[in-house]
Amino acid sequence: MKYFCESAPEYHVVAAGSLLGVAIAEKTSFPVGKVDFLTLRPMNFEEFLLANDKENWVEHIVQGKDYSLLEHQLRDLLKKYYVVGGMPACVKAWVETKSIEKVEQAQDSILTSYEKDFAKHAPKTEYPKLTAIWHSIPNQLAKENTKFIFSQVKNSWRAKDLTD
């Protein structure tokens, strides 16, 4: 980034990443003052409507117009939004195919990417623990108890097996 800023300022470079590698690296440099940060968040319902060519519906909602005629269709799209989520790749899969199967493939791809990121940054001995924890999160979130329970990661494991 520093090179482009100093030696080729006519180029505008966009990059995305978690900065995890920078955060955990022992020795690394970072181009301080040469990078602008943007926080990207998942698409909200309004953006989901826009992606589905429902600009007029958004206008009705934003302007506070009576949208009772659209209420059933809005509820239907809201339910779809709950399933699809706001990740742009998933929304794109939905908009292009209207296939939940394709959306699930996009969602799985995102989850797999996170898991591969663990492998890239974690010591080899810690990777099995991280993936076990990662895979236990959905089941633990689905329960009423909001505490993370180490024994539910893997039956024979306890907190001391998963922490340093």
N, CA and C atoms as a LAMMPS dump frame, in Angstrom:
ITEM: TIMESTEP
0
ITEM: NUMBER OF ATOMS
492
ITEM: BOX BOUNDS ff ff ff
-5.0000000000000000e+02 5.0000000000000000e+02
-5.0000000000000000e+02 5.0000000000000000e+02
-5.0000000000000000e+02 5.0000000000000000e+02
ITEM: ATOMS id mol type element x y z
1 1 1 N 0.824 -1.183 0
2 1 2 C 0 0 0
3 1 3 C 0.876 1.257 0
4 2 1 N 1.933 1.185 0.801
5 2 2 C 2.823 2.335 0.891
6 2 3 C 3.442 2.648 -0.47
7 3 1 N 3.824 1.582 -1.2
8 3 2 C 4.417 1.778 -2.526
9 3 3 C 3.453 2.53 -3.435
10 4 1 N 2.208 2.073 -3.496
11 4 2 C 1.234 2.721 -4.373
12 4 3 C 1.011 4.174 -3.955
13 5 1 N 0.938 4.41 -2.668
14 5 2 C 0.7 5.766 -2.183
15 5 3 C 1.846 6.698 -2.564
16 6 1 N 3.08 6.209 -2.41
17 6 2 C 4.244 7.066 -2.639
18 6 3 C 4.733 7.058 -4.083
19 7 1 N 4.702 5.889 -4.732
20 7 2 C 5.316 5.776 -6.058
21 7 3 C 4.324 5.729 -7.212
22 8 1 N 3.092 5.432 -6.92
23 8 2 C 2.093 5.349 -7.994
24 8 3 C 0.75 5.884 -7.497
25 9 1 N 0.711 7.154 -7.083
26 9 2 C -0.52 7.693 -6.497
27 9 3 C -1.688 7.789 -7.475
28 10 1 N -1.402 7.638 -8.778
29 10 2 C -2.494 7.684 -9.754
30 10 3 C -3.379 6.44 -9.69
31 11 1 N -2.897 5.389 -9.019
32 11 2 C -3.678 4.168 -8.873
33 11 3 C -4.421 4.182 -7.545
34 12 1 N -5.654 3.826 -7.596
35 12 2 C -6.454 3.712 -6.388
36 12 3 C -6.621 2.222 -6.115
37 13 1 N -6.151 1.795 -4.972
38 13 2 C -6.14 0.379 -4.625
39 13 3 C -7.171 0.121 -3.54
40 14 1 N -7.972 -0.9 -3.752
41 14 2 C -8.946 -1.312 -2.751
42 14 3 C -8.592 -2.731 -2.334
43 15 1 N -8.54 -2.959 -1.038
44 15 2 C -8.228 -4.287 -0.512
45 15 3 C -9.155 -4.562 0.661
46 16 1 N -9.433 -5.816 0.865
47 16 2 C -10.282 -6.204 1.985
48 16 3 C -9.569 -7.273 2.788
49 17 1 N -9.796 -7.256 4.07
50 17 2 C -9.197 -8.266 4.921
51 17 3 C -9.506 -7.995 6.367
52 18 1 N -9.144 -8.946 7.19
53 18 2 C -9.459 -8.839 8.608
54 18 3 C -8.338 -8.213 9.422
55 19 1 N -7.154 -8.091 8.868
56 19 2 C -5.973 -7.614 9.565
57 19 3 C -5.547 -8.563 10.68
58 20 1 N -6.07 -9.769 10.68
59 20 2 C -5.693 -10.746 11.692
60 20 3 C -4.208 -11.057 11.619
61 21 1 N -3.693 -11.2 10.409
62 21 2 C -2.274 -11.476 10.243
63 21 3 C -1.406 -10.375 10.816
64 22 1 N -1.825 -9.132 10.636
65 22 2 C -1.079 -7.991 11.171
66 22 3 C -1.167 -7.994 12.696
67 23 1 N -2.328 -8.311 13.229
68 23 2 C -2.537 -8.27 14.674
69 23 3 C -1.718 -9.321 15.412
70 24 1 N -1.539 -10.503 14.827
71 24 2 C -0.848 -11.569 15.549
72 24 3 C 0.59 -11.783 15.103
73 25 1 N 1.022 -11.092 14.069
74 25 2 C 2.393 -11.259 13.589
75 25 3 C 3.378 -10.702 14.61
76 26 1 N 4.491 -11.393 14.737
77 26 2 C 5.504 -10.934 15.687
78 26 3 C 6.219 -9.692 15.177
79 27 1 N 6.647 -9.728 13.934
80 27 2 C 7.319 -8.573 13.353
81 27 3 C 6.677 -8.284 12.01
82 28 1 N 6.09 -7.136 11.921
83 28 2 C 5.471 -6.75 10.666
84 28 3 C 5.439 -5.231 10.588
85 29 1 N 5.369 -4.74 9.405
86 29 2 C 5.228 -3.3 9.252
87 29 3 C 3.84 -3.02 8.717
88 30 1 N 3.392 -1.817 8.963
89 30 2 C 2.082 -1.412 8.485
90 30 3 C 2.211 0.006 7.955
91 31 1 N 1.633 0.284 6.802
92 31 2 C 1.779 1.616 6.199
93 31 3 C 0.926 2.676 6.893
94 32 1 N 1.35 3.073 8.077
95 32 2 C 0.609 4.055 8.876
96 32 3 C 0.435 5.348 8.083
97 33 1 N -0.778 5.829 8.069
98 33 2 C -1.081 7.073 7.369
99 33 3 C -1.282 6.905 5.873
100 34 1 N -1.125 5.705 5.367
101 34 2 C -1.247 5.456 3.928
102 34 3 C -2.524 4.682 3.588
103 35 1 N -3.28 4.306 4.618
104 35 2 C -4.45 3.464 4.418
105 35 3 C -5.67 4.144 5.018
106 36 1 N -6.755 4.156 4.282
107 36 2 C -8.041 4.61 4.809
108 36 3 C -8.875 3.37 5.093
109 37 1 N -9.534 3.345 6.236
110 37 2 C -10.332 2.192 6.62
111 37 3 C -11.815 2.458 6.411
112 38 1 N -12.493 1.458 5.939
113 38 2 C -13.95 1.469 5.85
114 38 3 C -14.453 0.228 6.561
115 39 1 N -15.465 0.384 7.357
116 39 2 C -16.06 -0.769 8.013
117 39 3 C -17.225 -1.238 7.155
118 40 1 N -17.139 -2.467 6.714
119 40 2 C -18.208 -3.038 5.904
120 40 3 C -19.076 -3.919 6.787
121 41 1 N -20.349 -3.764 6.649
122 41 2 C -21.299 -4.556 7.431
123 41 3 C -22.211 -5.312 6.474
124 42 1 N -22.871 -6.346 6.981
125 42 2 C -23.837 -7.037 6.119
126 42 3 C -24.939 -6.077 5.662
127 43 1 N -25.562 -6.414 4.565
128 43 2 C -26.648 -5.594 4.042
129 43 3 C -27.839 -5.652 4.996
130 44 1 N -28.49 -4.507 5.185
131 44 2 C -29.694 -4.494 6.008
132 44 3 C -30.906 -4.812 5.12
133 45 1 N -32.077 -4.846 5.727
134 45 2 C -33.278 -5.23 4.978
135 45 3 C -33.584 -4.246 3.854
136 46 1 N -33.367 -2.969 4.116
137 46 2 C -33.612 -1.969 3.068
138 46 3 C -32.707 -2.233 1.858
139 47 1 N -31.433 -2.513 2.12
140 47 2 C -30.502 -2.811 1.026
141 47 3 C -30.88 -4.116 0.325
142 48 1 N -31.39 -5.064 1.096
143 48 2 C -31.874 -6.319 0.518
144 48 3 C -33.039 -6.043 -0.439
145 49 1 N -33.949 -5.163 -0.027
146 49 2 C -35.064 -4.791 -0.904
147 49 3 C -34.542 -4.14 -2.189
148 50 1 N -33.587 -3.235 -2.039
149 50 2 C -33.021 -2.57 -3.219
150 50 3 C -32.356 -3.579 -4.155
151 51 1 N -31.649 -4.543 -3.587
152 51 2 C -30.998 -5.574 -4.404
153 51 3 C -32.018 -6.416 -5.152
154 52 1 N -33.236 -6.497 -4.6
155 52 2 C -34.313 -7.26 -5.221
156 52 3 C -35.23 -6.377 -6.066
157 53 1 N -34.714 -5.226 -6.492
158 53 2 C -35.444 -4.292 -7.354
159 53 3 C -36.774 -3.837 -6.762
160 54 1 N -36.772 -3.54 -5.474
161 54 2 C -37.978 -3.068 -4.792
162 54 3 C -37.786 -1.632 -4.29
163 55 1 N -37.203 -0.777 -5.151
164 55 2 C -36.957 0.612 -4.773
165 55 3 C -38.238 1.316 -4.347
166 56 1 N -39.32 1.049 -5.076
167 56 2 C -40.589 1.713 -4.754
168 56 3 C -41.113 1.282 -3.377
169 57 1 N -40.844 0.062 -2.983
170 57 2 C -41.25 -0.387 -1.65
171 57 3 C -40.466 0.368 -0.586
172 58 1 N -39.17 0.551 -0.826
173 58 2 C -38.334 1.284 0.117
174 58 3 C -38.846 2.715 0.245
175 59 1 N -39.188 3.333 -0.883
176 59 2 C -39.716 4.7 -0.852
177 59 3 C -40.98 4.771 -0.007
178 60 1 N -41.872 3.803 -0.17
179 60 2 C -43.098 3.78 0.627
180 60 3 C -42.767 3.737 2.124
181 61 1 N -41.842 2.906 2.481
182 61 2 C -41.482 2.744 3.891
183 61 3 C -40.806 4.004 4.418
184 62 1 N -39.808 4.501 3.697
185 62 2 C -39.038 5.663 4.141
186 62 3 C -39.926 6.898 4.242
187 63 1 N -40.815 7.071 3.29
188 63 2 C -41.68 8.252 3.285
189 63 3 C -42.889 8.092 4.198
190 64 1 N -43.013 6.942 4.837
191 64 2 C -44.111 6.719 5.764
192 64 3 C -45.463 6.579 5.09
193 65 1 N -45.448 6.209 3.825
194 65 2 C -46.705 6.018 3.097
195 65 3 C -47.369 4.727 3.554
196 66 1 N -48.645 4.632 3.278
197 66 2 C -49.393 3.418 3.601
198 66 3 C -48.893 2.286 2.705
199 67 1 N -48.353 1.275 3.332
200 67 2 C -47.869 0.133 2.547
201 67 3 C -48.639 -1.135 2.896
202 68 1 N -49.879 -0.951 3.337
203 68 2 C -50.696 -2.113 3.722
204 68 3 C -50.924 -3.062 2.547
205 69 1 N -50.959 -2.515 1.319
206 69 2 C -51.126 -3.391 0.157
207 69 3 C -49.881 -4.251 -0.082
208 70 1 N -48.747 -3.786 0.407
209 70 2 C -47.492 -4.506 0.228
210 70 3 C -47.136 -5.373 1.437
211 71 1 N -47.936 -5.273 2.494
212 71 2 C -47.562 -5.899 3.757
213 71 3 C -47.261 -7.393 3.617
214 72 1 N -48.097 -8.135 2.925
215 72 2 C -47.888 -9.583 2.765
216 72 3 C -46.585 -9.853 2.015
217 73 1 N -46.363 -9.092 0.939
218 73 2 C -45.142 -9.291 0.142
219 73 3 C -43.897 -8.871 0.934
220 74 1 N -44.015 -7.8 1.723
221 74 2 C -42.891 -7.373 2.558
222 74 3 C -42.546 -8.428 3.602
223 75 1 N -43.57 -8.996 4.228
224 75 2 C -43.327 -10.055 5.207
225 75 3 C -42.643 -11.249 4.555
226 76 1 N -43.089 -11.595 3.355
227 76 2 C -42.494 -12.716 2.635
228 76 3 C -41.004 -12.452 2.352
229 77 1 N -40.705 -11.234 1.897
230 77 2 C -39.299 -10.896 1.625
231 77 3 C -38.488 -10.797 2.92
232 78 1 N -39.107 -10.353 4.002
233 78 2 C -38.405 -10.292 5.28
234 78 3 C -38.018 -11.704 5.734
235 79 1 N -38.915 -12.638 5.572
236 79 2 C -38.601 -14.04 5.911
237 79 3 C -37.438 -14.548 5.06
238 80 1 N -37.446 -14.2 3.797
239 80 2 C -36.345 -14.611 2.914
240 80 3 C -35.037 -13.959 3.36
241 81 1 N -35.12 -12.684 3.758
242 81 2 C -33.937 -11.982 4.25
243 81 3 C -33.373 -12.682 5.488
244 82 1 N -34.248 -13.146 6.373
245 82 2 C -33.787 -13.859 7.568
246 82 3 C -33.007 -15.115 7.189
247 83 1 N -33.412 -15.777 6.124
248 83 2 C -32.729 -16.999 5.68
249 83 3 C -31.463 -16.661 4.894
250 84 1 N -31.562 -15.717 3.985
251 84 2 C -30.441 -15.358 3.115
252 84 3 C -29.367 -14.623 3.908
253 85 1 N -29.782 -13.724 4.79
254 85 2 C -28.825 -12.906 5.527
255 85 3 C -28.406 -11.71 4.698
256 86 1 N -27.411 -11.002 5.202
257 86 2 C -27 -9.779 4.54
258 86 3 C -25.63 -9.829 3.89
259 87 1 N -25.008 -11.001 3.875
260 87 2 C -23.693 -11.076 3.233
261 87 3 C -23.887 -10.896 1.73
262 88 1 N -23.154 -9.964 1.128
263 88 2 C -23.369 -9.647 -0.288
264 88 3 C -23.342 -10.85 -1.225
265 89 1 N -22.442 -11.798 -1.004
266 89 2 C -22.386 -12.977 -1.881
267 89 3 C -23.665 -13.8 -1.774
268 90 1 N -24.224 -13.876 -0.59
269 90 2 C -25.462 -14.637 -0.389
270 90 3 C -26.652 -13.915 -1.011
271 91 1 N -26.688 -12.598 -0.839
272 91 2 C -27.764 -11.806 -1.446
273 91 3 C -27.676 -11.913 -2.968
274 92 1 N -26.471 -11.844 -3.493
275 92 2 C -26.279 -11.971 -4.938
276 92 3 C -26.777 -13.331 -5.424
277 93 1 N -26.441 -14.39 -4.695
278 93 2 C -26.911 -15.732 -5.075
279 93 3 C -28.438 -15.781 -5.085
280 94 1 N -29.063 -15.138 -4.107
281 94 2 C -30.522 -15.118 -4.049
282 94 3 C -31.117 -14.332 -5.217
283 95 1 N -30.59 -13.144 -5.433
284 95 2 C -31.124 -12.268 -6.484
285 95 3 C -31.004 -12.928 -7.856
286 96 1 N -29.874 -13.572 -8.095
287 96 2 C -29.641 -14.168 -9.414
288 96 3 C -30.381 -15.475 -9.64
289 97 1 N -30.62 -16.249 -8.575
290 97 2 C -31.172 -17.605 -8.774
291 97 3 C -32.487 -17.87 -8.056
292 98 1 N -32.771 -17.108 -7.018
293 98 2 C -33.933 -17.362 -6.138
294 98 3 C -33.888 -18.794 -5.596
295 99 1 N -32.691 -19.318 -5.422
296 99 2 C -32.491 -20.689 -4.961
297 99 3 C -31.865 -20.687 -3.575
298 100 1 N -32.583 -21.25 -2.602
299 100 2 C -32.044 -21.368 -1.251
300 100 3 C -30.81 -22.27 -1.269
301 101 1 N -30.795 -23.258 -2.129
302 101 2 C -29.632 -24.144 -2.247
303 101 3 C -28.382 -23.341 -2.635
304 102 1 N -28.525 -22.431 -3.586
305 102 2 C -27.386 -21.597 -4.003
306 102 3 C -26.976 -20.637 -2.878
307 103 1 N -27.942 -20.139 -2.136
308 103 2 C -27.652 -19.271 -0.996
309 103 3 C -26.866 -20.057 0.054
310 104 1 N -27.308 -21.281 0.346
311 104 2 C -26.607 -22.112 1.325
312 104 3 C -25.186 -22.416 0.866
313 105 1 N -24.984 -22.6 -0.426
314 105 2 C -23.635 -22.82 -0.941
315 105 3 C -22.762 -21.588 -0.691
316 106 1 N -23.323 -20.41 -0.911
317 106 2 C -22.573 -19.169 -0.659
318 106 3 C -22.279 -19.019 0.834
319 107 1 N -23.259 -19.336 1.681
320 107 2 C -23.051 -19.258 3.125
321 107 3 C -21.968 -20.243 3.569
322 108 1 N -22.033 -21.459 3.048
323 108 2 C -21.019 -22.469 3.39
324 108 3 C -19.633 -22.029 2.943
325 109 1 N -19.56 -21.396 1.796
326 109 2 C -18.28 -20.91 1.288
327 109 3 C -17.681 -19.868 2.232
328 110 1 N -18.51 -18.98 2.75
329 110 2 C -18.038 -17.962 3.692
330 110 3 C -17.538 -18.626 4.977
331 111 1 N -18.31 -19.579 5.487
332 111 2 C -17.908 -20.266 6.721
333 111 3 C -16.611 -21.046 6.521
334 112 1 N -16.474 -21.682 5.38
335 112 2 C -15.243 -22.42 5.068
336 112 3 C -14.061 -21.47 4.984
337 113 1 N -14.272 -20.289 4.426
338 113 2 C -13.194 -19.3 4.343
339 113 3 C -12.705 -18.893 5.73
340 114 1 N -13.637 -18.704 6.665
341 114 2 C -13.239 -18.387 8.034
342 114 3 C -12.392 -19.509 8.613
343 115 1 N -12.844 -20.729 8.405
344 115 2 C -12.13 -21.884 8.945
345 115 3 C -10.723 -21.994 8.355
346 116 1 N -10.594 -21.736 7.076
347 116 2 C -9.267 -21.769 6.439
348 116 3 C -8.372 -20.655 6.981
349 117 1 N -8.977 -19.545 7.374
350 117 2 C -8.209 -18.453 7.954
351 117 3 C -7.601 -18.884 9.287
352 118 1 N -8.311 -19.711 10.054
353 118 2 C -7.735 -20.24 11.298
354 118 3 C -6.452 -20.998 10.985
355 119 1 N -6.518 -21.851 9.966
356 119 2 C -5.368 -22.681 9.616
357 119 3 C -4.179 -21.825 9.205
358 120 1 N -4.453 -20.715 8.582
359 120 2 C -3.39 -19.841 8.101
360 120 3 C -2.668 -19.143 9.253
361 121 1 N -3.39 -18.825 10.313
362 121 2 C -2.819 -18.008 11.377
363 121 3 C -2.558 -18.745 12.685
364 122 1 N -3.176 -19.887 12.902
365 122 2 C -3.03 -20.59 14.181
366 122 3 C -1.899 -21.611 14.113
367 123 1 N -1.255 -21.844 15.244
368 123 2 C -0.273 -22.935 15.278
369 123 3 C -0.972 -24.261 14.967
370 124 1 N -0.252 -25.157 14.339
371 124 2 C -0.843 -26.448 13.933
372 124 3 C -1.457 -27.203 15.109
373 125 1 N -0.872 -27.069 16.289
374 125 2 C -1.395 -27.788 17.458
375 125 3 C -2.725 -27.203 17.939
376 126 1 N -2.977 -25.941 17.644
377 126 2 C -4.201 -25.284 18.104
378 126 3 C -5.353 -25.413 17.108
379 127 1 N -5.025 -25.717 15.87
380 127 2 C -6.052 -25.749 14.821
381 127 3 C -7.197 -26.725 15.134
382 128 1 N -6.924 -27.957 15.593
383 128 2 C -8.056 -28.852 15.914
384 128 3 C -8.978 -28.278 16.989
385 129 1 N -8.403 -27.592 17.962
386 129 2 C -9.227 -26.979 19.013
387 129 3 C -10.092 -25.864 18.443
388 130 1 N -9.471 -25.016 17.625
389 130 2 C -10.216 -23.902 17.026
390 130 3 C -11.365 -24.392 16.163
391 131 1 N -11.113 -25.397 15.346
392 131 2 C -12.189 -25.893 14.475
393 131 3 C -13.29 -26.567 15.288
394 132 1 N -12.92 -27.273 16.339
395 132 2 C -13.939 -27.896 17.19
396 132 3 C -14.816 -26.833 17.842
397 133 1 N -14.191 -25.775 18.339
398 133 2 C -14.949 -24.665 18.938
399 133 3 C -15.839 -24.018 17.882
400 134 1 N -15.271 -23.757 16.71
401 134 2 C -16.007 -23.129 15.604
402 134 3 C -17.248 -23.939 15.246
403 135 1 N -17.089 -25.254 15.161
404 135 2 C -18.22 -26.103 14.777
405 135 3 C -19.261 -26.236 15.889
406 136 1 N -18.868 -25.968 17.129
407 136 2 C -19.83 -26.088 18.231
408 136 3 C -20.669 -24.816 18.42
409 137 1 N -20.237 -23.722 17.853
410 137 2 C -20.921 -22.439 18.082
411 137 3 C -22.397 -22.462 17.664
412 138 1 N -22.758 -22.937 16.454
413 138 2 C -24.188 -22.915 16.101
414 138 3 C -25.071 -23.678 17.083
415 139 1 N -24.63 -24.856 17.523
416 139 2 C -25.428 -25.634 18.482
417 139 3 C -25.549 -24.915 19.816
418 140 1 N -24.469 -24.278 20.227
419 140 2 C -24.52 -23.578 21.511
420 140 3 C -25.381 -22.317 21.427
421 141 1 N -25.37 -21.644 20.297
422 141 2 C -26.216 -20.46 20.126
423 141 3 C -27.701 -20.817 20.071
424 142 1 N -27.999 -22.023 19.639
425 142 2 C -29.39 -22.44 19.495
426 142 3 C -30.045 -22.773 20.833
427 143 1 N -29.273 -22.833 21.89
428 143 2 C -29.82 -23.198 23.198
429 143 3 C -30.163 -21.95 24.004
430 144 1 N -31.049 -22.127 24.975
431 144 2 C -31.451 -21 25.813
432 144 3 C -30.319 -20.522 26.706
433 145 1 N -29.489 -21.447 27.163
434 145 2 C -28.354 -21.085 28.007
435 145 3 C -27.35 -20.305 27.165
436 146 1 N -27.03 -19.104 27.572
437 146 2 C -26.153 -18.255 26.767
438 146 3 C -24.681 -18.418 27.116
439 147 1 N -24.363 -19.285 28.066
440 147 2 C -22.967 -19.52 28.418
441 147 3 C -22.341 -20.498 27.434
442 148 1 N -21.065 -20.261 27.14
443 148 2 C -20.322 -21.2 26.304
444 148 3 C -19.894 -22.351 27.207
445 149 1 N -20.257 -23.568 26.839
446 149 2 C -19.958 -24.74 27.66
447 149 3 C -18.918 -25.584 26.94
448 150 1 N -17.715 -25.615 27.511
449 150 2 C -16.598 -26.295 26.874
450 150 3 C -16.864 -27.78 26.649
451 151 1 N -17.569 -28.41 27.577
452 151 2 C -17.811 -29.853 27.429
453 151 3 C -18.716 -30.166 26.243
454 152 1 N -19.39 -29.142 25.705
455 152 2 C -20.223 -29.362 24.533
456 152 3 C -19.446 -29.208 23.229
457 153 1 N -18.204 -28.76 23.326
458 153 2 C -17.357 -28.683 22.136
459 153 3 C -17.033 -30.097 21.684
460 154 1 N -16.576 -30.888 22.616
461 154 2 C -16.307 -32.304 22.382
462 154 3 C -16.488 -32.982 23.728
463 155 1 N -17.211 -34.083 23.747
464 155 2 C -17.611 -34.703 25.013
465 155 3 C -16.486 -34.878 26.021
466 156 1 N -15.333 -35.272 25.586
467 156 2 C -14.251 -35.568 26.525
468 156 3 C -13.398 -34.339 26.879
469 157 1 N -13.663 -33.207 26.267
470 157 2 C -12.833 -32.021 26.491
471 157 3 C -13.415 -31.145 27.6
472 158 1 N -12.516 -30.466 28.304
473 158 2 C -12.912 -29.512 29.325
474 158 3 C -12.255 -28.172 29.001
475 159 1 N -12.557 -27.167 29.795
476 159 2 C -12.004 -25.833 29.55
477 159 3 C -10.483 -25.861 29.488
478 160 1 N -9.846 -26.608 30.384
479 160 2 C -8.376 -26.639 30.396
480 160 3 C -7.802 -27.278 29.141
481 161 1 N -8.587 -28.098 28.441
482 161 2 C -8.131 -28.715 27.198
483 161 3 C -8.181 -27.721 26.026
484 162 1 N -8.997 -26.689 26.169
485 162 2 C -9.219 -25.752 25.071
486 162 3 C -8.579 -24.386 25.278
487 163 1 N -8.099 -24.138 26.461
488 163 2 C -7.496 -22.834 26.744
489 163 3 C -6.058 -23.014 27.187
490 164 1 N -5.302 -21.953 27.114
491 164 2 C -3.891 -21.985 27.578
492 164 3 C -3.78 -21.429 28.955
